Amino acid sequence: MPFPAILKDSLLYDTTKCTMCIALISTVHPDYSLILLDNRDEFLNRPTAKAEWWPAPHSKVLGGRDLLRDTQGTWLGISKDGRIAVLTNFREDVTPPPTAVSRGAIIRKFLTEDIGTTEEFVESVIKTGVAKDAGGFSLVCGRVGEKLAVVSNRAEDQSQVPWIAGDIVQTVGLSNAAFTNRTWKKVNDGEELMLDAIRASIETQETEDELIKRFLQLLSRDTLPRKEENNHGGLDTYINQLRNTILVPALGRKDRSSLPPDEIAAARQNERAEVLNDAALKQAKQLGFSGLYGTQKQAVILVDRKRRVRFFERTLYDNDSSSVPTGQGDVDIEFEIER
């Protein structure tokens, strides 16, 4: 199915409120062919499904889902056939038209459809104009054990798409600037800290659980300076400083406008694409664009040399913007990639 037929989604699109996520990818650890760390930063009241196996017919895909938009896109996912992808937004001054493509649906397409090779998928994203229609984003995608593409809305052709991982031993980070932009402190710090964590874990012969705990500590590194007068400052107050901190603490004040609990529960459980009815959508317009903002979810994905996957996700805040006690929002899933 061509991109425009499934990805157009005019609901609640606004690049002036871009997330400030970070993704860190490494092939350095001798026991793991690929390690991916991710912080999802978002308005905390945005209805979001925890990481889980998706409803049929896409039951071979594991990841969270954005329940606010009817495309139910994602920011991070992996499939039983070895496809893996993570997306970060790119803050831009230009707001896309109402017919803009959903960025989360681009990664959903990669994970769920017959897209051919990664190279063919990247070419289709660029040539069909989907990348430019979607607003600012960077998408790392590919198959475990192979090189991963870093495609963005700024790529004019295949020559402008970097390739990482595969058989290259490296540790790289990506946030909300171009992949080649080396001015973001959180990315530089993240790469260095990830390397340090891997070295220390190898030296002390840690267990896998201990390695995950070490990575979660990395993802929880908060270096955002706060001033007393800005205690309740929101995203706009700190937007220019968020490039420096790996974890974004809850910023601003809680927005009491939210979907009724039964509507959110229905959105989580409904297997149809149209998870929110018209009445709920009117209320949803206030969600995901105001209220508390911060790191909502953290993820650690480990793929070992035998193609066993460990997918660990920690939810820090629920859909009511309330803090989740450590461990109570954890998802820990293991599976083997099909050969």
N, C-alpha and C positions, 0 to 999 in steps of 0.2 A: 504494500500500500504506500503511495507517495506521501511524503512529509506533510504537505499542506492539508491533506484530507483528514489527518488525525491530530495535528498539533495546534491548529488555530484555537485560541482560547482567550477571549477578551476579558475574562473575569479578573478583576483586581490586579492588574499589572502595573507596577510602578518601580522603575529602577532608581528612583531617588531614595528608596529604602532598601538598598541592597544588603544582603547578609555579608558578614565579614569572616567567613569560615576559613579554616586552614586544613590542608591535606599534606601529609608527609609520607613519602614512599621510599622504601629501601630494599636493596637486594644484597646487602652486606653480610647479613647473618648467615653463617655456614649451614644452619639447620633449616632455613626458610628461603624458598625461592622468591618470595614476595611478602613484604610487610607494609600494610597501609594503615595510617593513623588519621583520624578525622575529628574535627570539632565542627558541629553545625551551630552557627550563631543565627538567631532569629528572634522575632517578637514572640515572647514565650506563650502567648495565648493562641498561637496559630494551631488549629487542630491538626495533629500529626499522629500517624500510626507508628507504633513501636516496630522495630525490626522483626520480621516474621516471614515465613514462606507466603508468597502472594496467593490470592484466590485464583482458582482455575479461570481461564486456561493457562495462566502464567505461574503455575505452582512450582516451577523449578527456579524461580527467582527469589532471592533472599535480600531483604532490605526494608527500610522504613518507607512510608508514603505520606505525601502531602494531601490531607483530606479536605483542604479548603478549596482546591481547584478540581473541576470535574475530570481532568486528565489523570488525576492521582499519580503525578510524577514523583520522582525521587531525587535525592542528591548523592546517594551512595548505594551501590548494590553489587551483588555477585550471583552468578547462576551456576547450576549444577554442571553445565557444559563448559565452565571455565571462563565465561565472560565476566569482566569486572570493570566498574566505572565509578568515577567520583567527579562531581561538578562543583565549581565555585563561581559565584557571581563576580562581575567586573563593574565597579561603580563608574557610571558614565553621566555626563551632563544632559544628554539627549534622551527624552522619554520616547520609547517606541510607540507606534500607532496602536489603536485599540485592537487591531487584528493581529497583534504580535504573537509569535510562536511561544509556547510555554517551554522554558528551558528544562524544566523537570521532565517534560515529555520527550525531549531529545534523548536523554539518558535512558528513559523508559523504553524507547524504540530500540536502542542498542541492545538492551538486555532481553527484550521479549520477542523481537521479530527476526525473520530470516534476512539478515543484513549482509550476507556474504562475508568477505574478509574485512578486517579492520580498515585496511586501505580503501576498500570499496565504500564502506560506510562513511569514512572521512570525506572522500571525494563527493559523495552524494550530499552531505551536509553543506559543503562549500558550493557546489555547482547549482543546487536547487535554490540557493539563496536563504535557506533556513537559518544559517549562522547569523547573517546580517539582520534578519527579521526578529531574532529572538532577544535582542538587547545584549548587554555585556555578560559574557561567560567564558570560562575555560573548562574544558572537559577532558579528563584523562580517561582513555578507554582502550580496551584490548582484551587479549586472552592470556590467562595465566601461563607463564613460561615463554611468552612471546613479547616482543617490544610493544610498549603502550604509546598511543598517540596522544599528543596534547593539542587538541583542536580548539579554536576559539572563533568568536564572531569577527575577529580582526584578521583572520587568515584569508588572503586573496586566492591562494592556490596551495597545492600539496607541498610546495617547496617551503612554505612558511609554517609547516606543522612539525614541531620537534618530536622526536621519539626517544623514549626513556626505557629503563628497566630491561627486561629480556635477559640476555646474557651479559649485559653491562653491569659491573659492580659499582653501585652509586647510591647516594641518599639525596633526594631532592624534595623541595617543598613548593607549595603553590597556595596562594591566597587570592586576594581580590585585585591584583595587578597582573600585568602581562607576565608570562612564565619567565621571560628573560630579564625582568625587572629585579635587580638585586638591592633595591633600596628599602625593602620592607624588613624591619627588624624582627618581627615575629617569625618570618620565614627563615631568615639567616640563623636566628636563635634555635628554631625548631630543628633545622638540619643538624646543627652542632650537637644539640641535646639528644637527638635521636641516635646519632653516632656514639655519643658517650654512653647512652643507656645500653646500646647493643654491646659495646666493648665491656662494660662493667658486668653485664649479665653473663657474657661468655667466660670472663675471668673467674667469676664466682660460681659458675656452673649452676645457674638458677634453673628452677623448674619453669614450665610454661606459664603457670599461674603467677609466679613471681615476676616474670617478664612482662606480662600484661599489667600487673600492678605498677611496675616501673613506668610503663608507657602512659598509664592513666595519670600518674604524677606529673609526667611531662605535659600532657594535655591540660592539666589543671594549673599550669604556671600563670599566675596573675601578676602582671607588673604594671598595671594601669595606675598612674598617679591620680589620687583623688584629693580635692580640696574641700574643706568643710562646707563652703558655700555651695558646692556642687553635689552634695550628698544625694540629691534626688535628680540630678541632671540625667537626661535621657540620651538617646542615640545622637541627636543633633549636637548636644553639648560636647560629647567625646569623640565624634566621628573621625576627627583628624588624628586622634591618638590611638585608635584601635589597631593600627598597623603595627603597633609595638608589643602588644600583649597576646600571648597564645590563647589564654582563656579570657573571655569577656564576662566580667561579673554582671549580675543583674543591675541594669541601669534604668533610672526613671521611676515612675510610680505605677502601681498596678491599675490596669484599666478594668473597671467593673463590668463593662459591656462585654458579654460573651454569649455563646450559644447555650441554650438550655442543656443540662446534662443528658437528657434523653436524646437530643439531636446529635450530640457528639458521640454517644454510645452507638446510635444508629449508623453514623458515618463510619465508625470503626468496623462494624460488623457487616455492613452492606457489601455485597460482592459486585454490585453493578457499578458502572463508571459514574453514573449520576448519583453520588452518595448523599448530596444535600438537596432538599427540595427548595422550591422557589422562596418560600417564607424564610427558610433558614439562610438562604443566600443573601437576603436583604440584611439580616443581622450579621452575617459573616463579613460584610464589607467593613465592619469595624474591627475585625480580627486580623492579626498578622501585619498591621500597619500602625499600631499605637500600643501604649502600655509598656510594661517591662520588656527590656531587650537584653539578651545575653546568650551565653553558650547554653544551648538547650539539650544537646546530645553529644556524647563522645563515643567514638568507635575505634576498635582495634581489630584488624583482620590479619590473621597469620595463615600463610599457605606453606606447608612444609614440602620437603623434597619428594614425598610420596603422594602429593596432591591432596593431602588432608587439609581442610579449611577449619579454622577456629574463628568464629565471628562473635565478637563481644561488643555489646552496646550498653552504655550507661545513660539513662535519662536523668537529668538534673532537675527539671521542672516539668510539672504536669500541664495539661491544657488550660488550667485555671491560673497558671503562672505561679503556682505554689511549689516551694522547694520539696523535692522528693528525698527522703532519708537515704543516705548512701547504701547502695546495695538493693534497695527495694524496687528500683526501676531498671535492674540489670537484665539483659538478655544474653544468653550464652549458648551458642549453637555450633555443633560440629557436624561436618559431612565430608564426603570424598567427591572430588570432581570426576565426573564420568569420563572414561577413556574411549 
